[in-house]
Amino acid sequence: EALFMNSKLISGVTEFLNTEGELRELKNFIKSYEEGAAASFSRAVETVETNVRWQRLYKEELFQWLTKSVT
């Protein structure tokens, strides 16, 4: 049960990280605590990497679309 709760906590904390800097900080943090929750950390890194890629690919396009929609 504790492992499940740790997994949910890690997922919840990292779900909205989306910058290269945040990804780098997460990876540095994981190096210190890798033993206990390796699978959760692995999923968290995958999620943040996906968020970073999405932001890099679509952030400007979304911003332009929102700007046109508001005006």
N, C-alpha and C positions, 0 to 999 in steps of 0.2 A: 504494500500500500504506500509506503514512504517513497519507493522508487517511482510509482505512478504519479504521486503528488509532485515530486521533483521534476519529472518529465513535463507535467502540465505547467509548472511554474516557469521552467526554462522556456517552454514554447510561448507562454503568455508574455514573458518579458521581452523576448526577442522578435516576436511576430511583426512589430512595426518598425524595426530597424531597417534602414534602406540606403545608407550611404557607405562609401568605401571606408571611411574612418570608423564608423560603427562596426563594420565587418572586421576590420583590423583589430579593434579593441576586443571584440568577442573572441577572435582567434587567440589573442594574447591571454585573455582570461582563461580560456579553455586549457591552455598549456599548463596552468597552475593546478587545475582540478580535473584533469582528464580521466582519472581512474574510475570514479564512482558513477558517472553518468555519461559514458562515452556515446551511447546510442542517442540519447536526448540531445547532447551537444552536436552530434553529427547532423541530426535533423534540423537543429536550430541554425547551423551554418548554411545548410542547403536552402533554408527559407530565406535567410538574409541575403545570400548570393542571388537568389531569384528576385528578391525585392530590388537589389542594386541593379540587376540587369534590366528589370522592368522600368525602373526610374530612368536609367540611361537611354533606353529605347523610346519611351513614350511620354516622358514628363513634358517635354517642350510641345509635342503635338497635343497633349491633353490641355495644357495651359492655353495654347492658341485656340483650341476649340471652345474652351470655357469663356475666353475673352470675346469671341465672336457671338456666343450664345447670350452673354450678358448685355452686350451693346445693341 
